[in-house]
Amino acid sequence: MEKVKIVFMGTPDFSVPILEGLIENYQVIGVVTQPDRCVGRRQEVVFSPVKEVALKYQIPVFQPEKIRNNYDDILALEPDIIITCAYGQIIPKAILDFPKYGCINVHASLLPKLRGGAPIHHAIIDGYDKTGITIMYMDEAMDSGDIISQRETEILDSDTVETLHDRLSSLGRELLLDTLPSILDGSAKRIKQDESLVTYAYNIKREEEYLDFSKTSLELFNQIRGLSPFPGSSCIINDREFKVYFARISSVQSSLFQPGEILHIYKDGIGIATQDYEIVLLDIKPFGKKRMLASSFINGIKKEEYIGKVVYGRK
């Protein structure tokens, strides 16, 4: 086991396998994560997934509200290397310049594509056929540092944010553990990012959740998968709000119909006209109800009350 002292910075579930891999193979002397938050009607205090792991292994935890103003305790640990993964705050230069092996980031895209906070969502929404993990040296700009290593994975038609998230998280752990020895022995490559190839994956906005049926069926199919299960796509069916989590594209051409018009009620879903082909909603959550297969919802409705109605993205 290396005697190198590591501080890890991360927050969500995605970061957990990466942190656990480091704990199993190296000396993690501190964990930095976002402050505890109060959630729900009862405003119960919830720890981040990364904090839960740190407490399990009795690793000191630091939770600055704004790390740019409060980092002395982190530097006091005298880390040899700082490794970040989905931490959620911009790291100040004083931290970036401190460790002798630098600050390393595990990012869920093949940089320079999809810089930003929602690369997994946008990889699917934007129709990418592959994505991956990048291990990179950090600098002061967002996800713009030199690349050390990358590993890719194909994006399948069956993928959602959930499945791709889990696969990339495991891939991130593997690639980091494979790459760290070269960082520590000084043999790691430093590959400048090609700025002409940069794309961005900004955090999802509320208005991006609404389904616009004037788009193509493929665009909608990718949007639904790229927002499933969180935050979920939204539409209004028969004056009732629905979340949508999965769909399929049928062979029915729908360009001559009004976008959003319900064309068929199938056994497995609700068929809706788009710019080109009908899209069939398969996995839904009616407002005030639990998530369910559309087939279960269909069993409880009168089909004639839905056929011909228009589905809107928002009220």
PEFENGI-V337320 format. One record per helix or strand. SS is the DSSP state (A for helix, B for strand). FROM is the first residue (numbers start at 1). TO is the last residue. Records with the same first field share a line. If there is no record, write none. Layout:
# PEFENGI-V337320
SS: FROM-TO ; FROM-TO
This chain:
# PEFENGI-V337320
B: 5-10 ; 27-32 ; 37-39 ; 44-46 ; 61-62 ; 81-85 ; 103-107 ; 115-115 ; 130-137 ; 147-154 ; 191-191 ; 200-200 ; 210-210 ; 233-237 ; 240-253 ; 261-265 ; 270-272 ; 277-286 ; 292-293 ; 310-310 ; 312-312
A: 13-25 ; 49-56 ; 67-69 ; 72-75 ; 93-96 ; 119-125 ; 161-184 ; 195-197 ; 206-209 ; 217-226 ; 294-298 ; 303-305
